[in-house]
Amino acid sequence: MSDKEQGRPPIHWIEAPDGVYEIYANMAHITWSLDDLRIRLAQLVPHPEARDPGDKYVTVAEERAAVTLTWRNAKLLRDHLTAVIENFEKTNWEIKLDVKLPGNL
C-alpha cells in the first residue's frame, strides 16, 4: 500500500551528495536470516587467467555490490518487480528464462 493510500505524505527521494553508484549485474546470490535478506550482485566476466576464446575459456561471477533488506522491504520489492515485469511483458514480449546459448567457437 502506498503512502498516499495510507494517508501519509509521500517520501521524497534526493540524490546523495556524492551521487549514486551505478552497477550492472547479471547474477544474484541470495542468503537470509530471521531478520533480513541479503542479495549479492555480480557480473559474469572472463577469468583473468583464462580469457582466450576456445575450450579453455572460463567465466566467473565478479561481485559488484550487496544489498541487505528487511523482510518487509523484500516483500515490497517483490511486489514492485512483479508489477513492472508484468507491465513490460504485456507491452513488449514474454521474458524467457530457459534460453540456450551457442557453444564457444
Buried (B, 14 or more C-beta within 10 A) or exposed (E): EEEEEEEEEEEEEEEEEEEEEEEEBEBEEEEEEEEBBBBBBBBEEBEEEEEEEEEEEEEBBBEBEEEBBEEEEBEEBEEEEEEEEEEEEEEEEEEEEEEEEEEEE
